[in-house]
Amino acid sequence: MSKELLTGWGRTAPARAERRSPSSVDDVQAAFAERRPVIGRGLGRSYGDPAQVSGGLVLDNRALSEVHHFDATTGIITAGAGLSLDDLLRITMPAGWFVPVTPGTRQVTLAGAVAADVHGKNHHVDGSFGQHVLRLTMVTPSGVFEITPSSDPDLFWATVGGMGLTGFITQVTVQLIAIETDKVLVDTRRLNSLDEVMRELKESDATHRYSVAWVDCMTTGRHMGRGIITRGEHARVSDLDSPSLTGPSVAKLTVPFDAPSGLLNPLSIKIFNEAWFRVAPVHKDRQVQSISTFFHPLDGINDWNRLYGRRGFVQYQFAVPDSASEMVVTAIDQLSASKVPSFLAVLKRFGPGSPGHLSFPMAGWTLALDLPVGPAALPRVLDELDELVLGAGGRLYLAKDARLDGRHLRAMYPRVDEFLSVKARVDPENLFTSDLARRLDLIRK
Ligand SMILES: Cc1cc2nc3c(=O)[nH]c(=O)nc-3n(C[C@H](O)[C@H](O)[C@H](O)COP(=O)(O)OP(=O)(O)OC[C@H]3O[C@@H](n4cnc5c(N)ncnc54)[C@H](O)[C@@H]3O)c2cc1C
């Protein structure tokens, strides 16, 4: 099984695409000359179909992973769009610089982080990845553009969160954040109800740079949505007995084969959740954790997706505004009652969104669910969740979506037409497209 997380949702296998790895602007422009549908691709860590284009040309950015300039006094780095956050951190962490925003895995490329405008556990403080990008170089069918947020705000913000549909990014300049050590001081709380989890998470907006909660979506009744909150701050030299500053650790475990598809069933997940909950400390402060453990636990296990078996799983992540906090309770209540098992459920706070036309975060709540494929009720349960999200004025995360349709997209992302007119300026023939764009009508007809 590929490490890349290419999921389908009840569709037949897509027609094959040709895959190339351009190493220069000329290579990218040569692809345009063929007039075929084209899309950029990083490490394939999106869960759905944004980096696929059936019958077209996939331009893999991995040959563009050179570091062009890194200033260890200012923390500004300019690198090829295919540099992974993992490789970047191996260079910058020993010099005392960390990425301003990291998703739950370092195995994403700079271009993938820009195109999905990824968020981390610090969105309520630091916003999303695109808000720390100083410059982008991109190749479009209308030419090569080197843009900053002020030189061409429309193209910049259509590209940040634009899921690769405005052109092929070749270079990214990012402002990193200073760190004194490679450790995080972590405060943990085990809480018996969703109310408590949500109240404490909200309070953390003002007290912690990083915060996240694991929520138990399998328990009903008064403990419905009980959870474990972990909150962290970068440790300073004065916090540690023996401070160190090294790059991220390397994965030590590998899942050697696909688990049987039924392994993750309601009973096994309920047992897992119970054990996970019980093992967490009720209250622990200032526990020293490595950056890898705190930010990227799944990177410690190669091929972790095999645990879901050959049928795989669906990721479902929504955001809703603060005014719709009740909707989070209703969603978890519905999910718990449905008996559709959710292996991992992660609740986070979002601060205000970025100016990206299609950027996902909005001030309020976000819940991400990993749902093993199998239960007959799963499609219905997700359709019902879609309606709840829509009713709450929320949206789904395109980097994790594999099943939404165009009608819902426009209700969730009201700036689609604005986005499409910027796209038309740089890509008048709609060469940049993807299976996601086709599914969601993200192409001007
Ligand atoms: C374990 C895990 C945890 C995750 N946690 C989070 C999280 O906490 N927060 C979060 O926001 N996301 C999270 N994600 C999702 C992930 O961060 C995004 O999907 C990210 O975009 C993947 O980057 P990639 O390099 O693999 O890009 P791909 O998945 O290959 O592509 C993603 C998008 O980028 C575009 N793209 C790629 N290269 C280029 C290019 N050169 N030019 C233009 N467009 C390009 C593609 O067309 C596509 O639309 C997680 C994913 C995994 C597997």
The ligand as an SDF file (V2000), in Angstrom:
LIG
                    3D

 53 58  0  0  0  0  0  0  0  0999 V2000
   -1.2230   12.4620    9.8510 C   0  0  0  0  0  0  0  0  0  0  0  0
   -1.7090   13.7350    9.2280 C   0  0  0  0  0  0  0  0  0  0  0  0
   -1.9730   14.7980   10.0470 C   0  0  0  0  0  0  0  0  0  0  0  0
   -2.4220   16.0130    9.4800 C   0  0  0  0  0  0  0  0  0  0  0  0
   -2.6730   17.0380   10.3270 N   0  0  0  0  0  0  0  0  0  0  0  0
   -3.0600   18.2200    9.8300 C   0  0  0  0  0  0  0  0  0  0  0  0
   -3.2570   19.3410   10.6840 C   0  0  0  0  0  0  0  0  0  0  0  0
   -3.1040   19.2660   11.9040 O   0  0  0  0  0  0  0  0  0  0  0  0
   -3.6050   20.5270   10.1060 N   0  0  0  0  0  0  0  0  0  0  0  0
   -3.7580   20.6500    8.7470 C   0  0  0  0  0  0  0  0  0  0  0  0
   -4.0510   21.7620    8.2910 O   0  0  0  0  0  0  0  0  0  0  0  0
   -3.5930   19.6070    7.9170 N   0  0  0  0  0  0  0  0  0  0  0  0
   -3.2410   18.3990    8.4200 C   0  0  0  0  0  0  0  0  0  0  0  0
   -3.0330   17.3360    7.5750 N   0  0  0  0  0  0  0  0  0  0  0  0
   -3.2590   17.5290    6.1330 C   0  0  0  0  0  0  0  0  0  0  0  0
   -1.9770   18.0050    5.4150 C   0  0  0  0  0  0  0  0  0  0  0  0
   -1.2730   18.9400    6.1860 O   0  0  0  0  0  0  0  0  0  0  0  0
   -2.3590   18.7120    4.1160 C   0  0  0  0  0  0  0  0  0  0  0  0
   -3.1960   17.8990    3.3490 O   0  0  0  0  0  0  0  0  0  0  0  0
   -1.1600   19.1210    3.2590 C   0  0  0  0  0  0  0  0  0  0  0  0
   -1.6310   19.9000    2.1840 O   0  0  0  0  0  0  0  0  0  0  0  0
   -0.4150   17.9260    2.6770 C   0  0  0  0  0  0  0  0  0  0  0  0
    0.7590   18.4010    2.0100 O   0  0  0  0  0  0  0  0  0  0  0  0
    1.4640   17.5620    0.8500 P   0  0  0  0  0  0  0  0  0  0  0  0
    2.7870   18.1780    0.6030 O   0  0  0  0  0  0  0  0  0  0  0  0
    1.4350   16.1230    1.1800 O   0  0  0  0  0  0  0  0  0  0  0  0
    0.5250   17.9050   -0.3700 O   0  0  0  0  0  0  0  0  0  0  0  0
   -0.4600   16.9790   -1.2560 P   0  0  0  0  0  0  0  0  0  0  0  0
   -1.3540   16.2390   -0.3420 O   0  0  0  0  0  0  0  0  0  0  0  0
    0.3310   16.2090   -2.2320 O   0  0  0  0  0  0  0  0  0  0  0  0
   -1.2730   18.1310   -1.9920 O   0  0  0  0  0  0  0  0  0  0  0  0
   -2.0740   19.0020   -1.2290 C   0  0  0  0  0  0  0  0  0  0  0  0
   -2.4930   20.1790   -2.0960 C   0  0  0  0  0  0  0  0  0  0  0  0
   -1.3250   20.9290   -2.4120 O   0  0  0  0  0  0  0  0  0  0  0  0
   -1.2620   21.1450   -3.7970 C   0  0  0  0  0  0  0  0  0  0  0  0
    0.1440   21.2330   -4.2120 N   0  0  0  0  0  0  0  0  0  0  0  0
    1.1350   20.3530   -3.9560 C   0  0  0  0  0  0  0  0  0  0  0  0
    2.2680   20.7760   -4.5390 N   0  0  0  0  0  0  0  0  0  0  0  0
    1.9960   21.9400   -5.1630 C   0  0  0  0  0  0  0  0  0  0  0  0
    2.7360   22.8690   -5.9150 C   0  0  0  0  0  0  0  0  0  0  0  0
    4.0560   22.6980   -6.1620 N   0  0  0  0  0  0  0  0  0  0  0  0
    2.1140   23.9740   -6.3870 N   0  0  0  0  0  0  0  0  0  0  0  0
    0.7960   24.1870   -6.1470 C   0  0  0  0  0  0  0  0  0  0  0  0
    0.0470   23.3430   -5.4370 N   0  0  0  0  0  0  0  0  0  0  0  0
    0.6240   22.2340   -4.9480 C   0  0  0  0  0  0  0  0  0  0  0  0
   -1.9630   19.9430   -4.4100 C   0  0  0  0  0  0  0  0  0  0  0  0
   -2.4360   20.2410   -5.7160 O   0  0  0  0  0  0  0  0  0  0  0  0
   -3.0980   19.7310   -3.4260 C   0  0  0  0  0  0  0  0  0  0  0  0
   -4.1750   20.5590   -3.7400 O   0  0  0  0  0  0  0  0  0  0  0  0
   -2.6010   16.1270    8.0810 C   0  0  0  0  0  0  0  0  0  0  0  0
   -2.3380   15.0310    7.2530 C   0  0  0  0  0  0  0  0  0  0  0  0
   -1.8930   13.8520    7.8230 C   0  0  0  0  0  0  0  0  0  0  0  0
   -1.5940   12.6920    6.9230 C   0  0  0  0  0  0  0  0  0  0  0  0
  1  2  1  0
  2  3  1  0
  2 52  2  0
  3  4  2  0
  4  5  1  0
  4 50  1  0
  5  6  2  0
  6  7  1  0
  6 13  1  0
  7  8  2  0
  7  9  1  0
  9 10  1  0
 10 11  2  0
 10 12  1  0
 12 13  2  0
 13 14  1  0
 14 15  1  0
 14 50  1  0
 15 16  1  0
 16 17  1  0
 16 18  1  0
 18 19  1  0
 18 20  1  0
 20 21  1  0
 20 22  1  0
 22 23  1  0
 23 24  1  0
 24 25  2  0
 24 26  1  0
 24 27  1  0
 27 28  1  0
 28 29  2  0
 28 30  1  0
 28 31  1  0
 31 32  1  0
 32 33  1  0
 33 34  1  0
 33 48  1  0
 34 35  1  0
 35 36  1  0
 35 46  1  0
 36 37  1  0
 36 45  1  0
 37 38  2  0
 38 39  1  0
 39 40  1  0
 39 45  2  0
 40 41  1  0
 40 42  2  0
 42 43  1  0
 43 44  2  0
 44 45  1  0
 46 47  1  0
 46 48  1  0
 48 49  1  0
 50 51  2  0
 51 52  1  0
 52 53  1  0
M  END
$$$$
